[in-house]
Amino acid sequence: MVHGQYVKAVHLCEKVLINDPHNIDVLLTMGEALLRNEQFQEALVPCAKVIEIDNKNIRGLNNFGAALLRNNQHNDAKEILEYGLELDPTNFDFLINICNAYQGLGQPEK
């Protein structure tokens, strides 16, 4: 998707969430569109909402961790991502993002 398509996707998600604010699929899509559009601060809201609704949602945990990383909240990201890795120990995305969190914390050897 190009920039305009992400913006359009976010607007469509916002419309759906007016009537269905706990729709996890729409919240996931919105968070991912915001991340891909490099709207990292804005992505925190839908990503956090997914975890609030379902704290074991693997895709949601990874998205929230990625959003925290992009907002330089490395310690919070590390905690979320390590929890996600406990739930899904073979998830390579968690491992990569955890390495990035440690790097951001100045601990690349972890």
C-alpha positions in Angstrom: 0.0 0.0 0.0 1.1 3.5 -0.6 0.7 6.4 1.8 -2.8 7.4 0.6 -4.1 3.8 0.9 -3.0 3.7 4.6 -4.7 6.9 5.3 -7.9 5.6 3.6 -7.6 2.4 5.6 -7.3 4.3 8.9 -10.4 6.4 8.0 -12.4 3.3 7.2 -11.3 1.7 10.5 -12.3 4.8 12.4 -15.8 4.7 10.8 -16.3 1.0 11.8 -15.0 1.6 15.3 -17.7 4.3 16.0 -20.3 1.5 16.1 -18.0 -1.4 17.1 -15.2 0.0 19.3 -14.1 -3.5 20.4 -13.6 -5.0 17.0 -10.2 -6.5 17.3 -9.7 -7.2 13.6 -10.4 -3.5 12.8 -8.1 -2.3 15.6 -5.3 -4.6 14.4 -5.7 -3.3 10.8 -5.8 0.3 12.0 -2.7 -0.2 14.1 -0.8 -1.8 11.3 -1.8 0.8 8.8 -0.6 3.6 11.2 2.7 1.7 11.7 3.3 1.3 8.0 2.5 4.9 7.5 5.0 5.8 10.1 2.4 7.4 12.4 4.0 5.7 15.4 2.5 7.8 18.2 -1.0 7.4 16.8 -0.5 3.6 16.4 -0.1 3.2 20.1 -3.9 3.8 20.7 -5.4 1.0 18.6 -2.5 -1.4 19.4 -3.0 -0.9 23.2 -6.7 -1.3 22.8 -6.2 -4.8 21.3 -4.2 -5.8 24.3 -6.7 -4.3 26.6 -9.4 -6.5 25.0 -7.3 -9.6 24.5 -4.0 -9.7 26.3 -3.0 -12.9 24.6 -3.5 -11.8 21.0 -0.2 -12.6 19.4 -0.5 -10.2 16.5 -1.7 -7.5 18.9 1.2 -8.0 21.2 3.7 -7.8 18.4 2.1 -4.7 16.9 2.0 -3.0 20.4 5.6 -3.9 21.0 6.6 -2.6 17.6 4.7 0.7 18.2 6.4 1.1 21.6 9.8 0.5 20.0 9.1 3.2 17.3 8.2 5.6 20.1 11.5 4.8 21.9 9.8 3.1 24.8 12.3 0.3 24.7 11.8 -1.1 28.2 8.0 -1.3 27.9 8.4 -2.8 24.4 10.8 -5.4 25.8 8.3 -6.5 28.5 5.4 -6.8 26.0 7.5 -8.6 23.5 9.0 -11.0 26.0 5.4 -11.8 27.2 4.4 -12.5 23.6 7.4 -14.7 23.2 6.3 -16.8 26.2 3.0 -17.3 24.6 4.5 -18.1 21.1 8.1 -19.2 21.6 8.7 -19.8 17.9 7.6 -16.4 16.7 10.5 -14.9 14.9 9.0 -11.4 14.8 9.1 -11.3 18.6 12.7 -12.3 18.7 13.7 -9.6 16.2 11.8 -6.9 18.0 13.2 -8.0 21.4 16.7 -7.7 20.0 15.8 -4.2 18.8 14.5 -3.3 22.3 17.7 -4.4 23.9 19.7 -2.5 21.3 17.6 0.6 22.2 18.3 0.0 25.9 22.1 -0.1 25.1 22.3 -3.8 25.8 22.9 -5.4 22.4 24.6 -8.5 23.9 21.3 -9.8 25.4 
